[in-house]
């Protein structure tokens, strides 16, 4: 009985380790509402490196509403001429899962996903409208950069969402060891129980 209790505790520990790894993931939504007036989005804002690609304003025009609050972001017109197709970039300080963002406007947008400078996926072309709508990335892999393509001056973005602390689907070696120990213990307990009944 004592051995079975130890084995059950080991199996429980393996499960709790897996659960704590999943619990470490944190989803972050940047709604930009602390940015007031008109200007460049700070180079590094909310764990995202925007460089000088994005501007913000808090008085949205008809057809370009925010998803929440008042502030939206858009292509920096000093760098990207309105009316022309442009590719803007934002990067992360760590590997993240990019979940998506809300867009409104009169064009289409597309995402390309990069990790260590290599393209690993893409999503789009999303056709925008007069109401803010969420466009999910559809990509579950870990990345460190998103390149956003669209016609500059014809879209706004809001509520950019990403998740940090995402672990890969492969368990850590210690978790594997505890799971094997737990499954082995469960098998041993079943064998000893069968012997007792025989």
C-alpha positions in Angstrom: 0.0 0.0 0.0 2.9 2.4 0.9 4.5 1.7 -2.5 1.3 2.5 -4.4 0.9 5.8 -2.5 4.4 6.8 -3.6 3.8 5.9 -7.2 0.5 7.7 -7.2 2.2 10.8 -5.8 4.9 10.6 -8.5 2.2 10.4 -11.2 0.4 13.3 -9.7 3.6 15.4 -9.6 4.2 14.7 -13.3 0.7 15.9 -14.1 1.1 19.0 -11.9 4.4 19.9 -13.6 2.7 19.7 -17.0 -0.1 21.9 -15.7 2.3 24.5 -14.2 4.1 24.7 -17.6 0.8 25.4 -19.3 -0.2 27.9 -16.6 3.0 29.9 -17.3 1.6 31.2 -20.6 0.4 34.8 -20.5 -1.8 36.4 -23.2 -1.1 40.2 -23.6 -3.4 42.6 -25.4 -2.0 45.9 -26.5 -4.9 48.3 -26.8 -2.7 51.4 -27.2 -5.2 53.5 -25.2 -2.4 55.1 -23.0 -1.0 56.7 -26.2 -2.9 60.0 -26.6 -3.0 62.5 -29.4 -1.1 61.8 -32.6 2.5 60.6 -32.9 4.9 57.7 -33.3 4.3 54.5 -31.3 7.3 54.3 -29.0 10.1 52.2 -30.4 9.6 49.6 -27.7 6.1 49.4 -26.3 4.3 46.6 -24.4 7.1 44.0 -25.0 6.9 44.7 -28.8 9.6 46.5 -30.8 7.8 48.8 -33.3 10.8 50.8 -34.5 9.5 53.7 -36.5 7.0 51.8 -38.6 3.8 52.8 -36.7 2.0 56.0 -35.7 -1.0 56.4 -33.4 -4.0 58.7 -33.0 -7.0 58.8 -30.7 -9.6 60.5 -32.9 -10.4 57.8 -35.4 -12.1 58.7 -38.7 -15.3 57.3 -40.1 -14.6 53.8 -41.5 -11.5 53.4 -39.3 -12.9 52.7 -35.8 -10.8 51.2 -32.9 -11.7 47.8 -31.5 -11.7 49.3 -27.9 -11.1 52.7 -26.4 -10.1 55.5 -28.7 -6.5 54.9 -30.0 -5.6 53.0 -33.1 -2.2 52.6 -34.9 -1.4 52.8 -38.5 1.5 53.0 -41.0 3.9 55.9 -40.3 3.2 58.3 -43.2 6.6 59.8 -42.9 8.1 56.5 -43.8 5.3 54.8 -45.9 3.4 56.9 -48.5 -0.4 56.6 -48.1 -2.0 54.8 -51.0 0.9 52.5 -51.7 1.4 48.9 -50.7 3.8 48.7 -47.7 5.2 46.0 -45.4 5.7 47.1 -41.8 7.4 45.0 -39.1 7.1 44.5 -35.4 9.3 42.3 -33.3 9.2 40.7 -29.9 11.8 40.6 -27.1 11.3 36.8 -26.8 9.7 33.9 -28.7 5.9 34.3 -28.6 2.8 33.0 -30.2 1.2 35.9 -32.2 -2.5 35.5 -31.9 -3.8 38.3 -34.1 -5.2 41.9 -34.0 -8.2 43.9 -34.9 -8.2 45.9 -38.2 -10.6 48.3 -39.9 -10.2 50.0 -43.3 -10.6 49.9 -47.0 -7.9 47.5 -48.1 -6.5 44.1 -47.3 -3.8 43.0 -44.9 -1.6 40.0 -44.6 0.7 38.6 -42.0 4.1 36.9 -42.5 5.8 35.2 -39.5 9.5 35.1 -38.9 11.8 33.4 -36.4 15.5 34.2 -36.3 15.2 36.0 -39.7 13.7 33.0 -41.5 10.1 33.0 -42.7 8.1 30.3 -41.0 4.5 31.0 -42.0 1.9 33.5 -43.3 -1.7 34.4 -43.2 -4.0 36.7 -45.2 -5.1 38.5 -47.4 -7.8 39.7 -45.0 -10.3 42.1 -46.6 -11.1 44.9 -44.2 -14.3 46.8 -43.6 -15.8 49.8 -41.8 -16.0 47.9 -38.5 -13.1 46.6 -36.4 -12.8 42.9 -36.9 -10.3 40.4 -35.4 -8.0 38.6 -37.8 -6.3 35.6 -36.1 -2.9 34.6 -37.2 -3.8 30.9 -37.5 -0.2 30.1 -36.7 0.6 28.3 -33.4 4.4 28.2 -33.8 6.8 30.4 -31.8 8.0 33.5 -33.6 9.9 36.7 -32.9 8.7 39.0 -35.8 5.6 39.8 -37.7 5.6 41.6 -41.1 2.3 43.2 -41.9 1.5 44.0 -45.5 -1.3 46.4 -46.6 -2.0 49.6 -48.4 -0.6 52.4 -46.2 -3.2 54.9 -45.2 -6.1 52.5 -45.7 -6.1 50.5 -42.5 -5.8 50.9 -38.7 -4.9 48.2 -36.2 -6.0 47.8 -32.5 -5.8 45.3 -29.7 -2.7 43.4 -30.9 -2.7 40.1 -29.1 0.2 37.8 -28.3 1.1 35.0 -25.8 4.3 34.7 -23.9 5.6 31.7 -22.0 4.3 29.2 -24.5 6.1 25.9 -24.2 6.6 23.5 -27.0 4.5 20.3 -27.1 7.6 18.2 -26.2 7.8 17.8 -22.4 10.9 18.6 -20.5 13.2 15.6 -19.7 12.3 15.7 -16.0 8.6 15.6 -16.9 9.2 12.6 -19.2 11.0 10.8 -16.3 8.2 11.5 -13.9 5.5 10.4 -16.4 7.4 7.2 -17.1 7.8 6.6 -13.4 4.1 7.2 -12.8 2.9 5.0 -15.7 5.4 2.3 -14.6 4.1 2.5 -11.1 0.5 2.2 -12.2 1.4 -0.9 -14.3 3.2 -2.4 -11.3 0.3 -1.7 -9.0 -2.1 -3.4 -11.5 0.2 -6.5 -11.7 0.5 -6.8 -8.0 -3.3 -6.5 -7.6 -3.8 -9.3 -10.1 -1.4 -11.5 -8.2 -3.2 -10.9 -5.0 -6.5 -11.9 -6.5 -5.0 -15.1 -8.0 
